[in-house]
Amino acid sequence: MPISKIKAALYPGGSLNSPEWRALRALILGRAGHACEGSPAYPECRAVNGAPHPVTGSKVVLTIAHLDHDPANSHPSNLRAWCQRCHNTYDAPHRRDPAPPDPGREPRHVLDVLAEAAVAGGAYPLTMMETRT
């Protein structure tokens, strides 16, 4: 599903094409071994990026999901590498009744996010449903 310009501006670097977001995306995909990390609906899913999905048969294009649905919260503990099936299933209830994005919220620089994670003990690898509270 396409991401609105308002939401995309909240990603690190202010864009889905920014070097900051691309670096963070690469970090999350590397953490996941370039396979789906499994979602609450399909915890055992390990669909491999670029391969046919073992259930749907469609080509897997891994996406990066925000567990809290907040694109400004790009802390690695809030991000998961998911196949389209896992991501769309997880996001479906949120899409029916979405909270409006806060256009005044500034995105955080990926280096700040990663530095905070390192100071907090560098929580890698993350368990499937670990979230920041």
MARDO-702995 format. One record per residue: residue in three letters; chain; residue number from 0; x, y, z of N, C-alpha, C in turn. Coordinates in steps of 0.05 Angstrom, whole numbers. Each point is the difference from the previous one (the first is absolute). Example, Ala and Ser with C-alpha at 12.3 -4.5 7.8 and 13.67 -1.06 7.14 Angstrom:
BEGIN
{site ALA, A, 0, {264, -114, 156}, {-18, 24, 0}, {18, 24, 0}}
{site SER, A, 1, {-7, 21, -14}, {16, 24, 1}, {-15, 22, 14}}
This chain:
BEGIN
{site MET, A, 0, {17, -23, 0}, {-17, 23, 0}, {18, 25, 0}}
{site PRO, A, 1, {-5, 19, -17}, {16, 24, -2}, {-1, 16, 26}}
{site ILE, A, 2, {22, 14, 6}, {2, 16, 24}, {-5, 30, -8}}
{site SER, A, 3, {-17, 14, 15}, {-6, 27, -7}, {25, 18, 3}}
{site LYS, A, 4, {0, 22, -14}, {23, 19, 3}, {3, 10, 28}}
{site ILE, A, 5, {-22, 4, 14}, {1, 10, 27}, {14, -20, 18}}
{site LYS, A, 6, {-8, -26, -3}, {13, -21, 17}, {29, -4, -9}}
{site ALA, A, 7, {5, 0, -26}, {27, -4, -9}, {19, 21, 11}}
{site ALA, A, 8, {-9, 24, 3}, {17, 22, 11}, {8, -5, 29}}
{site LEU, A, 9, {-13, -18, 14}, {6, -7, 27}, {22, -21, 3}}
{site TYR, A, 10, {7, -13, -22}, {20, -20, 0}, {28, 13, 4}}
{site PRO, A, 11, {20, -15, 10}, {27, 11, 3}, {9, 12, -27}}
{site GLY, A, 12, {10, 24, 1}, {9, 14, -24}, {-23, 13, -15}}
{site GLY, A, 13, {-25, -4, 9}, {-22, 14, -12}, {-11, -13, -25}}
{site SER, A, 14, {9, -24, -7}, {-8, -12, -25}, {6, -30, 0}}
{site LEU, A, 15, {-16, -15, -15}, {6, -29, -3}, {25, -5, -17}}
{site ASN, A, 16, {9, 21, -14}, {24, -2, -16}, {25, 12, 12}}
{site SER, A, 17, {-3, 10, 25}, {23, 13, 13}, {21, -21, 7}}
{site PRO, A, 18, {25, 9, 1}, {22, -18, 8}, {-4, -11, 28}}
{site GLU, A, 19, {-12, 17, 18}, {-5, -9, 27}, {-20, -23, 1}}
{site TRP, A, 20, {-22, 3, -14}, {-20, -22, 0}, {11, -25, -13}}
{site ARG, A, 21, {14, 4, -22}, {12, -23, -14}, {19, -15, 17}}
{site ALA, A, 22, {16, 14, 16}, {19, -13, 18}, {-15, -15, 22}}
{site LEU, A, 23, {-20, 12, 11}, {-16, -13, 21}, {-14, -24, -11}}
{site ARG, A, 24, {-11, 2, -24}, {-14, -23, -13}, {20, -23, -4}}
{site ALA, A, 25, {24, 7, -9}, {21, -21, -4}, {7, -13, 26}}
{site LEU, A, 26, {1, 15, 21}, {6, -11, 27}, {-22, -20, 8}}
{site ILE, A, 27, {-25, 8, -3}, {-22, -18, 8}, {-1, -25, -18}}
{site LEU, A, 28, {4, 3, -26}, {0, -23, -18}, {23, -19, 7}}
{site GLY, A, 29, {24, 12, 7}, {23, -17, 8}, {-6, -15, 26}}
{site ARG, A, 30, {-12, 14, 19}, {-7, -13, 25}, {-19, -23, -5}}
{site ALA, A, 31, {-17, 3, -19}, {-20, -21, -6}, {11, -22, -18}}
{site GLY, A, 32, {25, 3, -10}, {10, -20, -19}, {-14, 1, -27}}
{site HIS, A, 33, {-11, 23, -7}, {-14, 4, -25}, {-24, -19, -4}}
{site ALA, A, 34, {-13, -6, 23}, {-24, -16, 0}, {-20, 12, 19}}
{site CYS, A, 35, {-25, -6, -4}, {-21, 11, 18}, {5, -9, 29}}
{site GLU, A, 36, {-3, 19, 18}, {4, -6, 28}, {-24, -13, 14}}
{site GLY, A, 37, {-22, -3, -15}, {-24, -12, 11}, {-16, 21, 16}}
{site SER, A, 38, {-26, 0, -4}, {-17, 20, 13}, {-18, -14, 20}}
{site PRO, A, 39, {-15, 15, 16}, {-18, -13, 19}, {-19, -20, -13}}
{site ALA, A, 40, {-10, 7, -24}, {-19, -18, -14}, {14, -25, -12}}
{site TYR, A, 41, {25, 4, -8}, {15, -22, -13}, {28, -1, 13}}
{site PRO, A, 42, {3, -8, 25}, {26, 2, 14}, {22, -18, -12}}
{site GLU, A, 43, {-8, -20, -14}, {20, -18, -12}, {9, 8, -28}}
{site CYS, A, 44, {-12, 21, -11}, {7, 8, -27}, {29, 8, -2}}
{site ARG, A, 45, {13, -11, -20}, {28, 6, -5}, {4, 3, -31}}
{site ALA, A, 46, {-20, 12, -13}, {1, 4, -29}, {26, 15, -7}}
{site VAL, A, 47, {14, -10, -20}, {26, 11, -8}, {-4, 22, -21}}
{site ASN, A, 48, {14, 22, 4}, {-2, 23, -18}, {8, -9, -28}}
{site GLY, A, 49, {-17, 6, -20}, {6, -6, -28}, {-10, -28, -9}}
{site ALA, A, 50, {-6, -17, 19}, {-9, -27, -7}, {-31, -1, 0}}
{site PRO, A, 51, {-11, -21, -12}, {-30, -3, 1}, {-8, -5, 29}}
{site HIS, A, 52, {-22, 13, 8}, {-10, -3, 27}, {-10, -29, 3}}
{site PRO, A, 53, {7, -13, 22}, {-7, -28, 3}, {-30, -5, 2}}
{site VAL, A, 54, {-16, 21, 6}, {-29, -4, 2}, {-14, 13, -24}}
{site THR, A, 55, {7, 25, -6}, {-15, 14, -21}, {12, -5, -28}}
{site GLY, A, 56, {26, -7, -1}, {13, -4, -26}, {10, 26, -13}}
{site SER, A, 57, {-8, 23, 10}, {9, 25, -12}, {29, 5, 8}}
{site LYS, A, 58, {13, 17, -16}, {28, 7, 6}, {1, 16, 26}}
{site VAL, A, 59, {17, -8, 19}, {2, 14, 25}, {17, 25, -3}}
{site VAL, A, 60, {-11, 22, 9}, {14, 25, 1}, {-3, 9, 30}}
{site LEU, A, 61, {22, -4, 15}, {-1, 7, 28}, {-5, 29, 5}}
{site THR, A, 62, {-17, 6, 19}, {-7, 27, 7}, {10, 4, 29}}
{site ILE, A, 63, {1, 25, 9}, {8, 6, 27}, {-25, 10, 14}}
{site ALA, A, 64, {-9, -14, 20}, {-25, 7, 15}, {7, 15, 26}}
{site HIS, A, 65, {-16, 21, 5}, {2, 14, 26}, {-21, -13, 18}}
{site LEU, A, 66, {9, -13, 22}, {-19, -14, 17}, {-21, 18, 12}}
{site ASP, A, 67, {7, 25, 6}, {-18, 19, 12}, {-14, 18, -22}}
{site HIS, A, 68, {5, -6, -25}, {-12, 15, -22}, {8, 29, -1}}
{site ASP, A, 69, {22, 7, 13}, {10, 28, 1}, {25, 2, -16}}
{site PRO, A, 70, {0, 11, -24}, {24, 2, -17}, {22, 17, 12}}
{site ALA, A, 71, {-7, 17, 19}, {21, 16, 14}, {15, -16, 21}}
{site ASN, A, 72, {-11, -23, 8}, {13, -18, 19}, {15, -22, -15}}
{site SER, A, 73, {24, 6, -9}, {15, -19, -15}, {22, -13, 16}}
{site HIS, A, 74, {-5, -4, 26}, {19, -14, 16}, {0, -29, -9}}
{site PRO, A, 75, {23, -13, -2}, {1, -28, -10}, {-19, -19, 15}}
{site SER, A, 76, {-4, 5, 26}, {-18, -18, 14}, {-29, 3, -8}}
{site ASN, A, 77, {-7, 21, -15}, {-27, 5, -10}, {-3, -9, -29}}
{site LEU, A, 78, {21, -9, -12}, {0, -7, -28}, {3, -30, -4}}
{site ARG, A, 79, {-15, -11, -20}, {2, -28, -8}, {1, -3, -30}}
{site ALA, A, 80, {16, -19, -9}, {1, -7, -29}, {-22, -20, -4}}
{site TRP, A, 81, {-20, 8, -16}, {-23, -18, -4}, {-6, -2, -30}}
{site CYS, A, 82, {-10, -23, -8}, {-10, -4, -27}, {-27, 16, -2}}
{site GLN, A, 83, {-9, 2, -25}, {-25, 16, -4}, {-23, -13, 16}}
{site ARG, A, 84, {-2, -26, 0}, {-22, -14, 14}, {0, 7, 30}}
{site CYS, A, 85, {23, -2, 13}, {1, 6, 28}, {-5, 30, 6}}
{site HIS, A, 86, {12, 17, -17}, {-3, 29, 4}, {-29, 9, -4}}
{site ASN, A, 87, {-12, -9, -22}, {-27, 8, -6}, {-20, -10, 20}}
{site THR, A, 88, {4, -25, 10}, {-18, -11, 20}, {3, 16, 26}}
{site TYR, A, 89, {24, 7, 8}, {5, 16, 25}, {-12, 28, -2}}
{site ASP, A, 90, {2, 12, -24}, {-9, 28, -3}, {-30, 2, -6}}
{site ALA, A, 91, {-13, -21, -8}, {-28, 2, -8}, {-18, 14, 20}}
{site PRO, A, 92, {0, -7, 25}, {-18, 14, 19}, {7, 30, 2}}
{site HIS, A, 93, {25, 6, -2}, {9, 28, 2}, {-9, 16, -24}}
{site ARG, A, 94, {0, -13, -23}, {-9, 14, -25}, {-29, 6, 0}}
{site ARG, A, 95, {-16, -16, 14}, {-29, 5, 2}, {-6, 24, 17}}
{site ASP, A, 96, {17, 5, 20}, {-5, 22, 19}, {26, 13, 7}}
{site PRO, A, 97, {14, 13, -20}, {26, 11, 6}, {0, 25, 16}}
{site ALA, A, 98, {20, 3, 17}, {4, 25, 14}, {14, 19, -19}}
{site PRO, A, 99, {-7, 25, -1}, {14, 18, -19}, {29, 4, 9}}
{site PRO, A, 100, {18, 2, -19}, {28, 5, 7}, {3, 28, 11}}
{site ASP, A, 101, {21, 4, 16}, {5, 26, 12}, {21, 14, -18}}
{site PRO, A, 102, {-9, 18, -18}, {19, 12, -18}, {21, 18, 14}}
{site GLY, A, 103, {-5, 8, 25}, {19, 16, 14}, {22, -15, 14}}
{site ARG, A, 104, {-2, -27, 0}, {20, -16, 13}, {24, -4, -18}}
{site GLU, A, 105, {23, 6, 10}, {25, -1, -15}, {10, -29, 0}}
{site PRO, A, 106, {9, -10, -24}, {12, -26, 0}, {27, 1, 14}}
{site ARG, A, 107, {8, -22, 12}, {26, -2, 14}, {20, -11, -19}}
{site HIS, A, 108, {25, 10, 3}, {21, -10, -17}, {7, -28, 8}}
{site VAL, A, 109, {4, -17, -20}, {6, -28, 4}, {24, -4, 18}}
{site LEU, A, 110, {20, 17, -2}, {24, -3, 18}, {-7, 4, 29}}
{site ASP, A, 111, {-19, 19, 5}, {-9, 4, 28}, {-15, -24, 10}}
{site VAL, A, 112, {-17, -12, -17}, {-15, -23, 8}, {19, -24, 6}}
{site LEU, A, 113, {20, -4, -17}, {19, -22, 3}, {18, 5, 24}}
{site ALA, A, 114, {8, 25, 5}, {16, 6, 23}, {-15, -6, 26}}
{site GLU, A, 115, {-25, 7, 1}, {-17, -6, 23}, {-2, -30, 5}}
{site ALA, A, 116, {-3, -15, -22}, {-1, -29, 3}, {26, -11, 11}}
{site ALA, A, 117, {23, 11, -9}, {26, -10, 9}, {4, 7, 29}}
{site VAL, A, 118, {-8, 24, 9}, {2, 8, 28}, {-18, -17, 17}}
{site ALA, A, 119, {-23, -8, -10}, {-18, -16, 15}, {7, -30, 0}}
{site GLY, A, 120, {23, -6, -11}, {9, -28, 1}, {0, -13, -28}}
{site GLY, A, 121, {-6, 15, -20}, {1, -11, -28}, {-17, -25, -2}}
{site ALA, A, 122, {-26, 3, 3}, {-19, -22, 1}, {-2, -15, -26}}
{site TYR, A, 123, {22, -12, -9}, {0, -17, -25}, {10, -27, 7}}
{site PRO, A, 124, {-11, -21, -10}, {-24, 0, -16}, {-25, 3, 18}}
{site LEU, A, 125, {-20, 12, -12}, {-25, 4, 16}, {-17, -25, -2}}
{site THR, A, 126, {-15, -5, 21}, {-20, -21, -1}, {-24, 10, -16}}
{site MET, A, 127, {-16, -18, -9}, {-22, 7, -19}, {-17, 23, 10}}
{site MET, A, 128, {-10, 0, 24}, {-19, 20, 8}, {11, 19, 21}}
{site GLU, A, 129, {26, 3, 2}, {11, 19, 18}, {-7, 28, -9}}
{site THR, A, 130, {-10, 16, 17}, {-7, 28, -7}, {10, 19, 22}}
{site ARG, A, 131, {5, 25, -7}, {7, 20, 19}, {-24, 10, 14}}
{site THR, A, 132, {1, 3, 26}, {-22, 12, 14}, {9, 26, 14}}
